[in-house]
Amino acid sequence: MNKNLIIFLTFILSYQIGYAQQPLARQMPTEGFVNLEMPLEEALTKITFIVTRLSGEDNGEVVFEEVVFEGEGVTREKDYIELRIPHDFGERVAYNIYTLLSKYAVESNRYIFVPFSKWNGSSRSTVFWYLYVIDKKTLRIVDGIRLGGFLRIEDVVLADAFTNTVSITYIRGVSSTGEVVYDPDKAIKRHLRMIEGKLRDVENPLSPSDPDMMFVRAGTSWMGSHDDDAADDEKHLHIVYLDAFHIDKYEVTNAQYKKFVDANPQWQKDRIPEKYHDGDYLKHWNGNNYPSDKSNHPVVYVSWYAAMAYAEWRGKRLPTEAEWEKAARGGRHPIKYTWGSSPDLNKANYGGKIGDTTRVGTYEANGYGLYDMAGNVWEWCLDEYDAGFYYISPYRNPVAGGTVDSILSDWTNVKNVRVLRGGSWISDVQFMVVSDRTRFTPRITNNARGFRCVKPVTPDLATENGKPISKQVAITSQSSGVFFQLVEPIKFANDTVVTSISKTGIDTLRDLPVRLGENEHIDGITIKNEKGEKIHVRTCREYDAALKHGYQPDSTFEIKMSVWFEHQCGLLKALEMATAPQRSYISNPNVGIANLDLLPFAIFPAGRELDATYQEKIENEALVVRARNRNHLVTEGKGIRQSLKEVVRADFNNDGIEDILLFEYHHYIKGTLGNGEIIILTRKSMDGKFEAVRPLNPMQD
C-alpha cells in the first residue's frame, strides 16, 4: 500500500478515535437563543438604566434619571465604562458617577448580565453595586438585584448559557480604622438564574430548576417588628442567621394531599386516629375525594399532625417560624406586607373579599418567587408557640420548643400549641403583616388553615461567606485542672466558638477579635482619650490596655458596641480570678435568675430599693416580664428594658461558694442609648436571696 495513503488513513483513524473520546458538547437549542448583532461592549452603551437621585432642592425630593453610557461624560477603560453626570446643588456642583463593569459582563442564550454601580461622588457616601439582566432582543433591563455597598466584585462567570445561570463572587468590606478592608477568605459566591422572568438564587449552577420549590440561600434576615401597632409577641425586631433551604412555591393543594392519603390509608378521613385531629379533619372532602372544582386550591381542615405526616412522606418538613418569615419577606427589609408597605386587596386573598380560598398562585409572587405567603390559608410552622421567644432567641437557626431534630423525632407526641403564619382568606389586614404570629393546638382544623413544606440543604453544603459553616469549637485544656463550662457558647469575630474555657486557655482568647453581636460588618471600635487622641481596638488585650491608658468610648454608637467588649473581656477577667467552688446553694440548675423572688431589684438600672426583689416589683406592677427561661430574663420598667443572661457558674470571690456570672444589657425603650456590664450574683444559704458581688463589673478594679 502507498506509504502516504497509510499515513493519511492512520491520521483519519486517530482523529476519529480522539473525537469519539471527547465529551459531547451540549447542543445549542435554536429555540430561545438570541444572537447579539453587535459586540457586547457596544451593546452595553445602548442600554438605558433608570436610577434614582436627590433633586438637589431643599425638599430633597427623589427623582428618576435615565442613564446611557455614551456621549459627554463617558470614559472607557479596559475593565469598565464610567459616566459622570454633573448636578447643580446651589453653591456647588456635584457629580453622580455610574460604572458598568464591562470586564465581567457576560451573555447567555437570552440575556446579558452586567455589574452596575452608582455613587454620588461624596466621600461620605457609599458605592452601591447591582447586577442587572438585559434582554438581548430589546436591550432593555428585565430584572436585577442589589448586591449592596462596601463590596468588591471578584468575578462574574457564565455558569450555564442554556438555563441563563451566572455565578458571581464578591467580598463585603469591613470598616477598620476608617478604611474598608476586603478579606478574600470571606468571599461570597452566589449562583443566580433567570426563572420565570426573575433573577433567583439557586443551590448550584447546574442544579435543575424545581417547578415546585424555590431556593433560599444561607444568610441573615430580620425577624419581628418595632412598629407601634405590632402585637407584643411580634416585638423585639432582631436579626437571625439561617442555613440554606428550599421551600414550596405554593401551598400544598387538595390534589397533592390526596396522593398522600391514597398512599397512606391511616391518614384517610375515616381512619385517622382521634389524637391527631379535632373531628373536622378534611371536613370539606366527600370521603377520600376533594371537591371537584378545588384541585389546585390549598388543602384545609388539616391539623399540625397531618401536615407533619405529609411533609415526612415527601421527604420534607414544616418550616421553622424563622424560615417562614425569611421566605415571606422575600429578601426585602424593611417591609410590612409581602408585597410592600400598604394594604392592597389586589395583592392577596384576605378580608373575606372572595369568600373562600383561591387557586394557589392566583396572586403575584413575592421577592423569592413564592405565592400566597400572605392570605389564602394560615400555614402551620414547626415551632412551639412562645410569646417571649424573640427576647431569648439564638442567633443561628432559632426554633422554639426544642431543636428541629428533637421535634421531628417525636412529633406524634407533641402536645403544646404550634405557630401559624400568613393569615387567611377570611383574616383582616393586620394579619397580613409578615411579622404577625398566631397559634393553635396541634389537633385544630378549620377551613382557613393549611401549610407548605421546606427541604433543608444538606448541612455540609450550607455555606456562610461562600465557605462551609464550621462546627462549634470547644477551647478547653483540662490538664490545667480547672475549666469552666459555659451555659451559652460565645462566638468571636473570626468564627471561633467557645463552649468551655480553661484557666490556661484564657490568655489565648484575649487575642481573638471580639464579635460585636450581629454587626458582622464592623471590625472593632474606635475609642479616644481626654486629648481627643483615637485608637482602634479589636481584641480584649487591646481593649484592656486602652482603658488603662484613659481611653473610653465616646459616641452613642461606640458606647453601645463597647458592651460586647465589656461582656467578653469582663468574662475572661472574672474567670482568671475564679476557682472551683467548695459548696453551693444553687447546685440545683433550676435555681437561677428565673427565681424572681430571689433576684435583688438593686441590679435593675433604676433600682433603688436595696431590699426589694424582682417578684415584688412585678406584683406592684413596677416591672413587667417580657421573656423568661432558666438562663435568660427580659424585663421592662420605668421606660427601661433589661436583659439578664446567665453565662457561667464558679466561685468568683474566693469564699468557696458557687456564684453566677451574668451578661447584663439595658436600653431606653424610646431611645437609642444602651449600656451593659457583667454582674455576679452569690447566694450564701439555702434560704437566702441572691446578693450582688462587688464590684459588679470585673472590668472595674
WOUR-V367558 format. One record per residue. N is the residue number from 1. RES is the residue in three letters. SS is DSSP state (A for helix, B for strand, O for the rest). NEAR is the number of other ideal C-beta (glycine too) atoms within 8 Angstrom. Layout:
((N & RES & SS & NEAR) (N & RES & SS & NEAR))
This chain:
((1 & MET & O & 4) (2 & ASN & O & 5) (3 & LYS & A & 6) (4 & ASN & A & 6) (5 & LEU & A & 8) (6 & ILE & A & 9) (7 & ILE & A & 8) (8 & PHE & A & 8) (9 & LEU & A & 8) (10 & THR & A & 8) (11 & PHE & A & 8) (12 & ILE & A & 8) (13 & LEU & A & 8) (14 & SER & A & 8) (15 & TYR & A & 8) (16 & GLN & A & 8) (17 & ILE & A & 8) (18 & GLY & A & 8) (19 & TYR & A & 7) (20 & ALA & A & 6) (21 & GLN & A & 5) (22 & GLN & O & 6) (23 & PRO & O & 3) (24 & LEU & O & 4) (25 & ALA & O & 4) (26 & ARG & O & 5) (27 & GLN & O & 4) (28 & MET & O & 5) (29 & PRO & O & 8) (30 & THR & O & 4) (31 & GLU & O & 4) (32 & GLY & O & 6) (33 & PHE & O & 9) (34 & VAL & O & 9) (35 & ASN & O & 5) (36 & LEU & O & 9) (37 & GLU & O & 3) (38 & MET & O & 7) (39 & PRO & O & 5) (40 & LEU & A & 11) (41 & GLU & A & 9) (42 & GLU & A & 8) (43 & ALA & A & 14) (44 & LEU & A & 14) (45 & THR & O & 11) (46 & LYS & O & 9) (47 & ILE & O & 12) (48 & THR & O & 8) (49 & PHE & B & 11) (50 & ILE & B & 8) (51 & VAL & B & 10) (52 & THR & B & 6) (53 & ARG & B & 10) (54 & LEU & B & 8) (55 & SER & O & 9) (56 & GLY & O & 8) (57 & GLU & O & 6) (58 & ASP & O & 3) (59 & ASN & O & 5) (60 & GLY & O & 7) (61 & GLU & O & 7) (62 & VAL & B & 8) (63 & VAL & B & 8) (64 & PHE & B & 7) (65 & GLU & B & 10) (66 & GLU & B & 7) (67 & VAL & B & 11) (68 & VAL & O & 11) (69 & PHE & O & 11) (70 & GLU & O & 6) (71 & GLY & O & 5) (72 & GLU & O & 3) (73 & GLY & O & 8) (74 & VAL & B & 11) (75 & THR & B & 8) (76 & ARG & B & 4) (77 & GLU & O & 7) (78 & LYS & O & 4) (79 & ASP & O & 6) (80 & TYR & O & 10) (81 & ILE & B & 14) (82 & GLU & B & 11) (83 & LEU & B & 13) (84 & ARG & B & 10) (85 & ILE & B & 10) (86 & PRO & B & 8) (87 & HIS & B & 10) (88 & ASP & B & 6) (89 & PHE & B & 8) (90 & GLY & O & 5) (91 & GLU & O & 3) (92 & ARG & B & 5) (93 & VAL & B & 7) (94 & ALA & B & 11) (95 & TYR & B & 10) (96 & ASN & B & 14) (97 & ILE & B & 11) (98 & TYR & B & 16) (99 & THR & B & 12) (100 & LEU & B & 13) (101 & LEU & O & 14) (102 & SER & A & 12) (103 & LYS & A & 7) (104 & TYR & A & 10) (105 & ALA & O & 15) (106 & VAL & B & 11) (107 & GLU & B & 11) (108 & SER & O & 14) (109 & ASN & O & 10) (110 & ARG & O & 11) (111 & TYR & B & 13) (112 & ILE & B & 13) (113 & PHE & B & 15) (114 & VAL & B & 14) (115 & PRO & B & 15) (116 & PHE & B & 14) (117 & SER & B & 11) (118 & LYS & B & 12) (119 & TRP & B & 12) (120 & ASN & O & 11) (121 & GLY & O & 8) (122 & SER & O & 6) (123 & SER & O & 3) (124 & ARG & O & 3) (125 & SER & O & 8) (126 & THR & O & 6) (127 & VAL & O & 9) (128 & PHE & B & 11) (129 & TRP & B & 14) (130 & TYR & B & 12) (131 & LEU & B & 16) (132 & TYR & B & 12) (133 & VAL & B & 13) (134 & ILE & B & 14) (135 & ASP & B & 12) (136 & LYS & O & 13) (137 & LYS & O & 6) (138 & THR & O & 5) (139 & LEU & O & 9) (140 & ARG & B & 8) (141 & ILE & B & 12) (142 & VAL & B & 8) (143 & ASP & B & 10) (144 & GLY & B & 10) (145 & ILE & B & 8) (146 & ARG & B & 7) (147 & LEU & B & 12) (148 & GLY & B & 8) (149 & GLY & B & 7) (150 & PHE & O & 11) (151 & LEU & B & 11) (152 & ARG & B & 7) (153 & ILE & B & 13) (154 & GLU & B & 7) (155 & ASP & B & 8) (156 & VAL & B & 14) (157 & VAL & B & 7) (158 & LEU & B & 10) (159 & ALA & B & 9) (160 & ASP & B & 11) (161 & ALA & O & 8) (162 & PHE & O & 8) (163 & THR & O & 7) (164 & ASN & O & 12) (165 & THR & B & 15) (166 & VAL & B & 15) (167 & SER & B & 13) (168 & ILE & B & 13) (169 & THR & B & 13) (170 & TYR & B & 12) (171 & ILE & B & 13) (172 & ARG & B & 11) (173 & GLY & O & 11) (174 & VAL & B & 12) (175 & SER & B & 11) (176 & SER & B & 11) (177 & THR & O & 5) (178 & GLY & O & 5) (179 & GLU & B & 6) (180 & VAL & B & 8) (181 & VAL & B & 9) (182 & TYR & O & 9) (183 & ASP & O & 7) (184 & PRO & A & 6) (185 & ASP & A & 6) (186 & LYS & A & 9) (187 & ALA & O & 11) (188 & ILE & B & 10) (189 & LYS & B & 9) (190 & ARG & B & 9) (191 & HIS & B & 14) (192 & LEU & B & 14) (193 & ARG & B & 13) (194 & MET & B & 13) (195 & ILE & B & 9) (196 & GLU & O & 5) (197 & GLY & O & 6) (198 & LYS & B & 9) (199 & LEU & B & 10) (200 & ARG & B & 12) (201 & ASP & B & 8) (202 & VAL & B & 13) (203 & GLU & O & 9) (204 & ASN & O & 6) (205 & PRO & O & 9) (206 & LEU & O & 6) (207 & SER & O & 8) (208 & PRO & O & 3) (209 & SER & O & 8) (210 & ASP & O & 7) (211 & PRO & O & 4) (212 & ASP & O & 6) (213 & MET & B & 9) (214 & MET & B & 11) (215 & PHE & B & 11) (216 & VAL & B & 13) (217 & ARG & O & 7) (218 & ALA & O & 11) (219 & GLY & B & 7) (220 & THR & B & 8) (221 & SER & B & 12) (222 & TRP & B & 9) (223 & MET & B & 13) (224 & GLY & O & 12) (225 & SER & B & 9) (226 & HIS & O & 7) (227 & ASP & O & 6) (228 & ASP & O & 3) (229 & ASP & O & 4) (230 & ALA & O & 12) (231 & ALA & O & 7) (232 & ASP & A & 7) (233 & ASP & A & 8) (234 & GLU & A & 12) (235 & LYS & B & 11) (236 & HIS & O & 8) (237 & LEU & O & 8) (238 & HIS & B & 10) (239 & ILE & B & 9) (240 & VAL & B & 14) (241 & TYR & B & 10) (242 & LEU & B & 15) (243 & ASP & O & 10) (244 & ALA & O & 13) (245 & PHE & B & 13) (246 & HIS & B & 12) (247 & ILE & B & 16) (248 & ASP & B & 12) (249 & LYS & O & 12) (250 & TYR & O & 12) (251 & GLU & O & 15) (252 & VAL & O & 14) (253 & THR & B & 13) (254 & ASN & A & 14) (255 & ALA & A & 9) (256 & GLN & A & 9) (257 & TYR & A & 13) (258 & LYS & A & 11) (259 & LYS & A & 8) (260 & PHE & A & 13) (261 & VAL & A & 13) (262 & ASP & A & 8) (263 & ALA & A & 6) (264 & ASN & O & 10) (265 & PRO & A & 7) (266 & GLN & A & 7) (267 & TRP & A & 11) (268 & GLN & O & 10) (269 & LYS & O & 10) (270 & ASP & O & 5) (271 & ARG & O & 7) (272 & ILE & O & 12) (273 & PRO & O & 5) (274 & GLU & A & 6) (275 & LYS & A & 5) (276 & TYR & A & 12) (277 & HIS & O & 12) (278 & ASP & O & 8) (279 & GLY & O & 5) (280 & ASP & O & 8) (281 & TYR & O & 14) (282 & LEU & O & 9) (283 & LYS & O & 8) (284 & HIS & O & 9) (285 & TRP & O & 12) (286 & ASN & B & 4) (287 & GLY & O & 6) (288 & ASN & O & 8) (289 & ASN & B & 7) (290 & TYR & O & 12) (291 & PRO & O & 8) (292 & SER & O & 6) (293 & ASP & O & 4) (294 & LYS & O & 10) (295 & SER & O & 9) (296 & ASN & O & 9) (297 & HIS & B & 11) (298 & PRO & B & 14) (299 & VAL & O & 14) (300 & VAL & O & 13) (301 & TYR & O & 13) (302 & VAL & O & 14) (303 & SER & O & 13) (304 & TRP & A & 13) (305 & TYR & A & 14) (306 & ALA & A & 14) (307 & ALA & A & 14) (308 & MET & A & 11) (309 & ALA & A & 12) (310 & TYR & A & 15) (311 & ALA & A & 12) (312 & GLU & A & 10) (313 & TRP & A & 9) (314 & ARG & O & 8) (315 & GLY & O & 5) (316 & LYS & O & 9) (317 & ARG & B & 13) (318 & LEU & B & 13) (319 & PRO & O & 15) (320 & THR & O & 13) (321 & GLU & A & 15) (322 & ALA & A & 14) (323 & GLU & A & 13) (324 & TRP & A & 13) (325 & GLU & A & 13) (326 & LYS & A & 12) (327 & ALA & A & 13) (328 & ALA & A & 14) (329 & ARG & A & 15) (330 & GLY & O & 12) (331 & GLY & O & 5) (332 & ARG & O & 7) (333 & HIS & O & 6) (334 & PRO & O & 6) (335 & ILE & O & 11) (336 & LYS & O & 9) (337 & TYR & B & 15) (338 & THR & O & 13) (339 & TRP & O & 9) (340 & GLY & B & 8) (341 & SER & O & 6) (342 & SER & O & 6) (343 & PRO & O & 6) (344 & ASP & O & 9) (345 & LEU & O & 8) (346 & ASN & O & 4) (347 & LYS & O & 11) (348 & ALA & O & 15) (349 & ASN & O & 12) (350 & TYR & O & 17) (351 & GLY & O & 8) (352 & GLY & O & 7) (353 & LYS & O & 7) (354 & ILE & O & 8) (355 & GLY & O & 5) (356 & ASP & O & 5) (357 & THR & O & 12) (358 & THR & O & 11) (359 & ARG & B & 6) (360 & VAL & O & 13) (361 & GLY & O & 10) (362 & THR & O & 8) (363 & TYR & O & 11) (364 & GLU & O & 5) (365 & ALA & O & 10) (366 & ASN & O & 13) (367 & GLY & O & 7) (368 & TYR & O & 12) (369 & GLY & O & 11) (370 & LEU & O & 14) (371 & TYR & O & 12) (372 & ASP & O & 17) (373 & MET & O & 11) (374 & ALA & O & 14) (375 & GLY & O & 13) (376 & ASN & O & 14) (377 & VAL & O & 14) (378 & TRP & B & 13) (379 & GLU & B & 14) (380 & TRP & B & 12) (381 & CYS & B & 13) (382 & LEU & B & 12) (383 & ASP & B & 13) (384 & GLU & B & 11) (385 & TYR & O & 11) (386 & ASP & O & 8) (387 & ALA & O & 6) (388 & GLY & O & 12) (389 & PHE & A & 11) (390 & TYR & A & 13) (391 & TYR & A & 11) (392 & ILE & A & 9) (393 & SER & O & 12) (394 & PRO & O & 5) (395 & TYR & O & 8) (396 & ARG & B & 7) (397 & ASN & O & 11) (398 & PRO & O & 12) (399 & VAL & O & 13) (400 & ALA & O & 12) (401 & GLY & O & 8) (402 & GLY & O & 7) (403 & THR & O & 6) (404 & VAL & A & 10) (405 & ASP & A & 6) (406 & SER & A & 8) (407 & ILE & A & 13) (408 & LEU & A & 9) (409 & SER & A & 6) (410 & ASP & O & 8) (411 & TRP & A & 9) (412 & THR & A & 6) (413 & ASN & A & 5) (414 & VAL & O & 12) (415 & LYS & O & 4) (416 & ASN & O & 8) (417 & VAL & O & 8) (418 & ARG & B & 16) (419 & VAL & B & 14) (420 & LEU & B & 13) (421 & ARG & B & 13) (422 & GLY & O & 14) (423 & GLY & O & 11) (424 & SER & O & 13) (425 & TRP & O & 15) (426 & ILE & O & 7) (427 & SER & O & 13) (428 & ASP & O & 6) (429 & VAL & A & 8) (430 & GLN & A & 7) (431 & PHE & A & 11) (432 & MET & A & 14) (433 & VAL & O & 11) (434 & VAL & O & 12) (435 & SER & O & 10) (436 & ASP & O & 12) (437 & ARG & O & 12) (438 & THR & B & 9) (439 & ARG & B & 8) (440 & PHE & B & 10) (441 & THR & O & 6) (442 & PRO & O & 12) (443 & ARG & O & 11) (444 & ILE & O & 10) (445 & THR & O & 14) (446 & ASN & O & 8) (447 & ASN & O & 8) (448 & ALA & O & 10) (449 & ARG & B & 17) (450 & GLY & B & 15) (451 & PHE & O & 13) (452 & ARG & O & 11) (453 & CYS & B & 14) (454 & VAL & B & 13) (455 & LYS & B & 11) (456 & PRO & B & 10) (457 & VAL & O & 12) (458 & THR & O & 6) (459 & PRO & A & 8) (460 & ASP & A & 5) (461 & LEU & A & 9) (462 & ALA & O & 12) (463 & THR & B & 11) (464 & GLU & B & 9) (465 & ASN & O & 8) (466 & GLY & O & 9) (467 & LYS & B & 7) (468 & PRO & B & 7) (469 & ILE & O & 10) (470 & SER & O & 6) (471 & LYS & O & 4) (472 & GLN & O & 6) (473 & VAL & O & 9) (474 & ALA & O & 7) (475 & ILE & O & 13) (476 & THR & O & 10) (477 & SER & O & 10) (478 & GLN & A & 7) (479 & SER & A & 5) (480 & SER & A & 10) (481 & GLY & O & 5) (482 & VAL & O & 8) (483 & PHE & B & 12) (484 & PHE & B & 11) (485 & GLN & B & 7) (486 & LEU & B & 12) (487 & VAL & B & 8) (488 & GLU & B & 8) (489 & PRO & B & 8) (490 & ILE & B & 10) (491 & LYS & B & 8) (492 & PHE & O & 14) (493 & ALA & O & 11) (494 & ASN & O & 6) (495 & ASP & O & 7) (496 & THR & O & 9) (497 & VAL & B & 11) (498 & VAL & B & 14) (499 & THR & B & 11) (500 & SER & B & 11) (501 & ILE & B & 14) (502 & SER & B & 14) (503 & LYS & A & 11) (504 & THR & A & 8) (505 & GLY & A & 13) (506 & ILE & A & 12) (507 & ASP & A & 7) (508 & THR & A & 8) (509 & LEU & A & 13) (510 & ARG & O & 12) (511 & ASP & O & 8) (512 & LEU & O & 12) (513 & PRO & B & 10) (514 & VAL & O & 15) (515 & ARG & O & 9) (516 & LEU & O & 10) (517 & GLY & O & 5) (518 & GLU & O & 7) (519 & ASN & O & 7) (520 & GLU & O & 7) (521 & HIS & O & 9) (522 & ILE & B & 10) (523 & ASP & O & 10) (524 & GLY & O & 12) (525 & ILE & B & 12) (526 & THR & B & 11) (527 & ILE & B & 13) (528 & LYS & B & 10) (529 & ASN & O & 9) (530 & GLU & O & 4) (531 & LYS & O & 4) (532 & GLY & O & 6) (533 & GLU & O & 6) (534 & LYS & B & 7) (535 & ILE & B & 9) (536 & HIS & B & 9) (537 & VAL & B & 12) (538 & ARG & O & 10) (539 & THR & B & 11) (540 & CYS & A & 14) (541 & ARG & A & 8) (542 & GLU & A & 10) (543 & TYR & A & 12) (544 & ASP & A & 12) (545 & ALA & A & 8) (546 & ALA & A & 11) (547 & LEU & A & 10) (548 & LYS & A & 6) (549 & HIS & O & 7) (550 & GLY & O & 7) (551 & TYR & O & 9) (552 & GLN & B & 8) (553 & PRO & O & 9) (554 & ASP & O & 7) (555 & SER & O & 6) (556 & THR & A & 7) (557 & PHE & A & 6) (558 & GLU & A & 12) (559 & ILE & A & 13) (560 & LYS & A & 11) (561 & MET & A & 13) (562 & SER & A & 11) (563 & VAL & A & 12) (564 & TRP & A & 11) (565 & PHE & A & 13) (566 & GLU & A & 13) (567 & HIS & A & 11) (568 & GLN & A & 12) (569 & CYS & A & 14) (570 & GLY & A & 13) (571 & LEU & A & 14) (572 & LEU & A & 13) (573 & LYS & A & 11) (574 & ALA & A & 13) (575 & LEU & A & 13) (576 & GLU & A & 8) (577 & MET & A & 8) (578 & ALA & O & 9) (579 & THR & B & 7) (580 & ALA & O & 6) (581 & PRO & O & 12) (582 & GLN & O & 6) (583 & ARG & B & 7) (584 & SER & O & 7) (585 & TYR & O & 12) (586 & ILE & O & 10) (587 & SER & O & 7) (588 & ASN & O & 5) (589 & PRO & O & 6) (590 & ASN & O & 6) (591 & VAL & O & 10) (592 & GLY & O & 11) (593 & ILE & O & 12) (594 & ALA & O & 10) (595 & ASN & O & 8) (596 & LEU & O & 12) (597 & ASP & O & 8) (598 & LEU & O & 9) (599 & LEU & O & 15) (600 & PRO & B & 14) (601 & PHE & A & 13) (602 & ALA & A & 10) (603 & ILE & A & 12) (604 & PHE & O & 13) (605 & PRO & O & 6) (606 & ALA & O & 7) (607 & GLY & O & 10) (608 & ARG & O & 5) (609 & GLU & O & 7) (610 & LEU & O & 6) (611 & ASP & O & 3) (612 & ALA & O & 10) (613 & THR & B & 12) (614 & TYR & A & 14) (615 & GLN & A & 9) (616 & GLU & A & 9) (617 & LYS & A & 13) (618 & ILE & A & 13) (619 & GLU & A & 6) (620 & ASN & O & 6) (621 & GLU & O & 6) (622 & ALA & O & 7) (623 & LEU & O & 12) (624 & VAL & B & 8) (625 & VAL & B & 11) (626 & ARG & B & 11) (627 & ALA & B & 12) (628 & ARG & B & 9) (629 & ASN & O & 7) (630 & ARG & O & 8) (631 & ASN & O & 10) (632 & HIS & B & 14) (633 & LEU & B & 14) (634 & VAL & B & 15) (635 & THR & B & 13) (636 & GLU & B & 10) (637 & GLY & B & 12) (638 & LYS & O & 5) (639 & GLY & O & 6) (640 & ILE & B & 13) (641 & ARG & B & 10) (642 & GLN & B & 13) (643 & SER & B & 12) (644 & LEU & B & 13) (645 & LYS & B & 10) (646 & GLU & B & 15) (647 & VAL & B & 11) (648 & VAL & B & 13) (649 & ARG & B & 10) (650 & ALA & B & 13) (651 & ASP & B & 14) (652 & PHE & O & 13) (653 & ASN & O & 8) (654 & ASN & O & 7) (655 & ASP & O & 6) (656 & GLY & O & 7) (657 & ILE & B & 13) (658 & GLU & O & 12) (659 & ASP & B & 14) (660 & ILE & B & 14) (661 & LEU & B & 14) (662 & LEU & B & 13) (663 & PHE & B & 11) (664 & GLU & B & 12) (665 & TYR & B & 10) (666 & HIS & B & 11) (667 & HIS & B & 11) (668 & TYR & B & 9) (669 & ILE & O & 8) (670 & LYS & O & 4) (671 & GLY & O & 6) (672 & THR & O & 7) (673 & LEU & O & 9) (674 & GLY & B & 11) (675 & ASN & B & 10) (676 & GLY & B & 10) (677 & GLU & B & 10) (678 & ILE & B & 16) (679 & ILE & B & 12) (680 & ILE & B & 15) (681 & LEU & B & 15) (682 & THR & B & 14) (683 & ARG & O & 13) (684 & LYS & O & 7) (685 & SER & O & 6) (686 & MET & O & 4) (687 & ASP & O & 3) (688 & GLY & O & 9) (689 & LYS & O & 9) (690 & PHE & O & 11) (691 & GLU & B & 10) (692 & ALA & B & 12) (693 & VAL & O & 11) (694 & ARG & O & 4) (695 & PRO & O & 7) (696 & LEU & O & 11) (697 & ASN & O & 10) (698 & PRO & O & 11) (699 & MET & O & 11) (700 & GLN & O & 6) (701 & ASP & O & 2))
